[in-house]
C-alpha cells in the first residue's frame, strides 16, 4: 500500500492535519490491511463495517478506538479515493459520555513524589500546573517558557486543531522549571527523549504517569489526561471563572469547559494567601 499510503499522507498534509492525526489514520488503515491482507482501495463498505465490528467484538477495543478507525476509513475512501458519502457510508458508534475520575490533591502529591525520574516528574508537574494536553507538553521547547515578569506564560505553539494559545506559568512552576533546567540542562526540547534530539514520546509520558500511579498506590482509572481534568476542576474550586479556564485549556466552546462544573467539590475551601492559579502551591506537603 505504499502508493496509497503516500496519497493519503499528501492529502492530510495538504489539509494541515496534525502529525499525531496523520500517524493515527495511517496506523488504522495499516491494521485494516493486515486483517484483510489485500489492497485497502478494493474494500467494500460492508468489509469496512465488518472490520469495525471485529475491533469491538473480537479485539475488545473501545468504541472510541473503533470511531478513530472509522474516521480514517472515511477520509481514505471519501477524500482520497473520491467515493461519495452515499456510495461509501461508514457508521459511527455513539460513545457514552463518562465523567473522569479525578485525583484528590493529596493523591497528586503522592503521584508526583512517586515519579522518581526528574524529567518525567517535571512533565507531570507542568501538565497539572498549566493544563496542557500531553501532546502539547511533550512538544514544548525551552523557548516556549516566557518568564518575563509582565508575561509569565507558557506558549503553546500548535495545540489541538493547529491553534496556538498561552497558558499560565505560576511562580511555583517557574521555580521548579529553573531547578530542572540547572539539573537537566535541556537544549531545544524541554522534555527530550533519551537521545536529547527529539521530543519525548507521548507513550513514554503515559507510561511514566501509570508507573507513578502504581508507586503512589492510586488505582483510579484514566491516563495522564487526568491531570488536565484536575487542573480545570481545581481552578473552578479555587474561584477562577469559567471563561478564563476555557482560554487556558484552549476549548473552542465554553460548553466543553462547562462539564467541569459537575465535578467540583462543594466541601473544598481554597487555602488562604495562595494564588488560586498556583495549583502546585496548594498541594498538601507529604
C-alpha positions as CSV (number, residue, x, y, z in Angstrom):
1,X,0.0,0.0,0.0
2,X,3.0,2.3,-0.5
3,X,1.4,4.4,-3.2
4,X,-1.9,4.6,-1.4
5,X,-0.2,5.5,1.8
6,X,1.7,8.4,0.1
7,X,-1.6,9.7,-1.4
8,X,-3.2,9.6,2.0
9,X,-0.3,11.3,3.6
10,X,-0.2,14.0,1.0
11,X,-3.9,14.7,1.4
12,X,-3.6,15.1,5.1
13,X,-0.5,17.3,4.8
14,X,-2.4,19.5,2.3
15,X,-5.3,19.9,4.7
16,X,-3.0,20.7,7.6
17,X,-3.6,17.6,9.7
18,X,-1.6,17.3,12.9
19,X,1.3,14.9,12.9
20,X,-0.5,12.8,15.6
21,X,-3.6,12.6,13.4
22,X,-1.6,11.5,10.4
23,X,0.0,8.7,12.4
24,X,-3.3,7.6,13.9
25,X,-5.1,7.4,10.5
26,X,-2.2,5.6,8.7
27,X,-1.9,3.2,11.6
28,X,-5.7,2.4,11.5
29,X,-5.6,1.7,7.7
30,X,-2.4,-0.4,8.2
31,X,-4.1,-2.6,10.8
32,X,-7.2,-3.0,8.5
33,X,-4.9,-4.0,5.6
34,X,-3.2,-6.5,7.8
35,X,-6.6,-8.0,8.7
36,X,-7.7,-8.4,5.1
37,X,-4.2,-8.9,3.5
38,X,-5.1,-7.0,0.3
39,X,-5.2,-3.5,-1.1
40,X,-7.4,-1.3,1.0
41,X,-8.6,0.6,-2.1
42,X,-10.6,-2.5,-3.0
43,X,-12.6,-2.8,0.2
44,X,-16.4,-2.6,0.1
45,X,-18.4,-0.6,2.7
46,X,-19.6,-4.0,4.1
47,X,-16.0,-5.1,4.6
48,X,-15.0,-1.9,6.4
49,X,-18.1,-2.2,8.6
50,X,-17.3,-5.9,9.3
51,X,-13.7,-4.9,10.4
52,X,-15.1,-2.2,12.7
53,X,-17.4,-4.7,14.3
54,X,-14.4,-7.1,14.6
55,X,-12.5,-4.4,16.6
56,X,-15.2,-4.3,19.2
57,X,-16.4,-7.9,19.4
58,X,-13.2,-9.8,18.8
59,X,-10.3,-7.5,19.8
60,X,-12.5,-6.0,22.5
61,X,-11.3,-2.4,21.8
62,X,-13.3,0.6,22.9
63,X,-15.9,2.4,20.8
64,X,-13.6,5.4,20.7
65,X,-10.9,3.3,19.0
66,X,-13.4,2.0,16.6
67,X,-14.5,5.5,15.7
68,X,-10.9,6.5,15.1
69,X,-10.6,3.7,12.6
70,X,-13.9,4.8,11.1
71,X,-12.6,8.4,10.7
72,X,-9.5,7.1,9.0
73,X,-11.5,4.9,6.6
74,X,-13.9,7.7,5.9
75,X,-11.0,10.0,5.0
76,X,-9.4,7.3,2.8
77,X,-12.5,6.4,0.8
78,X,-14.4,9.7,0.6
79,X,-11.5,12.2,0.4
80,X,-8.5,10.3,-1.1
81,X,-10.3,7.8,-3.3
82,X,-13.2,10.2,-4.1
83,X,-16.1,7.9,-3.3
84,X,-19.2,9.8,-2.2
85,X,-20.8,9.6,1.2
86,X,-23.9,7.9,-0.4
87,X,-21.6,5.4,-2.1
88,X,-19.3,4.7,0.8
89,X,-21.2,5.3,4.1
90,X,-19.4,4.4,7.3
91,X,-21.4,4.5,10.5
92,X,-20.0,5.8,13.8
93,X,-20.8,4.5,17.3
94,X,-22.4,6.7,19.9
95,X,-19.8,6.8,22.7
96,X,-21.3,7.2,26.2
97,X,-20.0,10.2,28.0
98,X,-18.3,9.2,31.2
99,X,-17.2,11.6,34.0
100,X,-13.4,11.3,34.6
101,X,-12.2,10.1,37.9
102,X,-10.3,13.0,39.4
103,X,-7.4,12.7,41.7
104,X,-7.5,14.3,45.2
105,X,-4.9,16.9,45.9
106,X,-3.2,14.5,48.3
107,X,-3.1,11.9,45.6
108,X,-1.5,14.3,43.2
109,X,1.2,15.0,45.8
110,X,1.8,11.3,46.2
111,X,1.8,10.8,42.4
112,X,4.5,13.5,41.9
113,X,6.6,12.1,44.8
114,X,6.2,8.6,43.3
115,X,7.7,9.7,39.9
116,X,11.5,9.3,40.6
117,X,12.7,10.4,37.1
118,X,13.4,14.1,37.3
119,X,12.3,14.9,33.7
120,X,9.2,12.8,33.9
121,X,8.2,14.3,37.2
122,X,8.7,17.8,35.8
123,X,6.5,16.9,32.9
124,X,3.7,15.7,35.2
125,X,4.0,18.9,37.3
126,X,3.9,21.1,34.1
127,X,0.7,19.4,32.8
128,X,-1.1,19.7,36.2
129,X,0.0,23.3,36.8
130,X,-0.7,24.6,33.3
131,X,-3.5,22.3,32.0
132,X,-1.6,21.3,28.8
133,X,-2.5,18.3,26.7
134,X,0.2,15.6,26.9
135,X,1.0,16.2,23.2
136,X,1.4,19.9,23.9
137,X,3.6,19.3,26.9
138,X,5.9,16.8,25.0
139,X,6.3,19.3,22.2
140,X,7.4,22.2,24.5
141,X,10.6,23.9,23.6
142,X,12.8,25.7,26.1
143,X,11.9,29.0,24.3
144,X,8.2,28.4,24.9
145,X,8.7,29.3,28.6
146,X,8.3,33.1,28.9
147,X,9.4,34.1,32.4
148,X,9.4,37.8,31.8
149,X,7.6,39.4,34.9
150,X,5.0,41.1,32.7
151,X,4.3,38.0,30.7
152,X,4.8,34.8,32.8
153,X,3.2,32.3,30.4
154,X,3.7,29.0,28.6
155,X,3.3,29.4,24.8
156,X,1.5,26.5,23.1
157,X,2.7,26.9,19.5
158,X,0.5,24.3,17.9
159,X,-2.3,23.0,20.0
160,X,-5.3,20.9,19.0
161,X,-6.6,21.9,15.6
162,X,-3.4,23.8,14.9
163,X,-4.4,26.6,17.2
164,X,-1.8,28.3,19.4
165,X,-2.5,29.8,22.8
166,X,-0.9,30.8,26.1
167,X,-1.3,29.1,29.4
168,X,-0.3,30.1,32.9
169,X,3.1,29.9,34.3
170,X,2.7,30.1,38.1
171,X,5.6,31.2,40.4
172,X,5.9,27.7,41.9
173,X,6.1,26.0,38.4
174,X,8.6,28.6,37.2
175,X,10.9,27.9,40.2
176,X,10.7,24.1,39.6
177,X,11.4,24.6,35.9
178,X,14.5,26.7,36.8
179,X,15.8,24.0,39.1
180,X,15.1,21.4,36.5
181,X,16.9,23.4,33.8
182,X,20.0,23.7,36.1
183,X,20.0,19.9,36.7
184,X,19.0,18.5,33.3
185,X,20.2,21.4,31.0
186,X,17.7,20.9,28.2
187,X,18.8,22.2,24.8
188,X,16.0,22.6,22.4
189,X,13.2,20.4,23.7
190,X,12.1,21.0,27.3
191,X,11.3,17.3,27.7
192,X,13.5,15.3,25.3
193,X,13.9,11.6,24.7
194,X,17.0,9.6,25.6
195,X,18.9,10.9,22.6
196,X,18.2,14.5,23.6
197,X,17.5,15.3,19.9
198,X,13.8,14.6,19.8
199,X,10.8,15.5,22.0
200,X,9.6,12.9,24.5
201,X,7.3,10.3,23.0
202,X,3.6,10.5,24.2
203,X,3.6,6.8,25.0
204,X,6.6,7.3,27.3
205,X,4.8,10.1,29.1
206,X,1.8,7.8,29.6
207,X,3.9,5.0,30.9
208,X,5.6,7.4,33.3
209,X,2.2,8.5,34.7
210,X,1.0,4.9,35.1
211,X,4.2,3.9,36.8
212,X,3.9,6.9,39.2
213,X,0.3,5.8,40.0
214,X,1.4,2.3,40.9
215,X,4.1,3.6,43.2
216,X,1.7,6.0,44.8
217,X,-1.0,3.3,45.3
218,X,-3.5,5.1,43.0
219,X,-6.0,2.7,41.4
220,X,-8.3,5.2,39.8
221,X,-8.9,4.8,36.0
222,X,-7.6,7.2,33.4
223,X,-4.3,8.2,31.9
224,X,-2.1,11.3,32.1
225,X,-5.0,13.4,30.7
226,X,-6.5,13.1,34.2
227,X,-4.1,15.8,35.3
228,X,-5.6,18.2,32.8
229,X,-9.1,17.4,34.2
230,X,-7.7,18.1,37.7
231,X,-6.3,21.4,36.5
232,X,-9.7,22.7,35.3
233,X,-11.7,21.4,38.2
234,X,-9.2,22.6,40.9
235,X,-9.2,26.1,39.3
236,X,-13.0,26.2,39.4
237,X,-12.9,25.2,43.1
238,X,-10.4,27.9,43.7
239,X,-12.8,30.5,42.3
240,X,-11.4,31.1,38.8
241,X,-14.1,31.9,36.3
242,X,-15.2,29.6,33.6
243,X,-14.2,31.9,30.7
244,X,-10.6,32.2,31.9
245,X,-10.4,28.4,32.2
246,X,-11.8,28.0,28.7
247,X,-9.0,30.2,27.3
248,X,-6.3,28.4,29.3
249,X,-7.5,25.0,28.1
250,X,-7.9,26.1,24.5
251,X,-11.5,25.0,24.2
252,X,-13.4,26.3,21.2
253,X,-16.8,26.3,23.0
254,X,-17.4,27.2,26.6
255,X,-19.9,24.3,26.9
256,X,-16.9,22.0,26.6
257,X,-15.4,23.7,29.7
258,X,-18.8,23.8,31.5
259,X,-18.7,20.0,32.0
260,X,-16.2,20.5,34.8
261,X,-18.9,22.3,36.8
262,X,-20.3,18.9,37.6
263,X,-17.0,17.7,39.1
264,X,-16.3,20.4,41.7
265,X,-16.5,19.6,45.3
266,X,-18.7,21.9,47.4
267,X,-16.8,21.0,50.5
268,X,-13.4,22.3,49.3
269,X,-12.1,25.6,50.6
270,X,-9.0,27.1,48.9
271,X,-6.1,27.8,51.2
272,X,-5.7,31.4,52.3
273,X,-2.9,33.6,51.0
274,X,-2.4,31.3,48.0
275,X,-3.0,32.4,44.4
276,X,-5.8,30.2,43.1
277,X,-3.9,29.9,39.8
278,X,-0.9,28.4,41.5
279,X,-2.1,24.9,41.9
280,X,1.2,23.4,42.9
281,X,1.5,25.7,45.8
282,X,-1.9,24.5,47.1
283,X,-0.9,20.8,47.1
284,X,-0.6,19.3,50.6
285,X,3.0,18.6,51.7
286,X,4.0,15.0,52.2
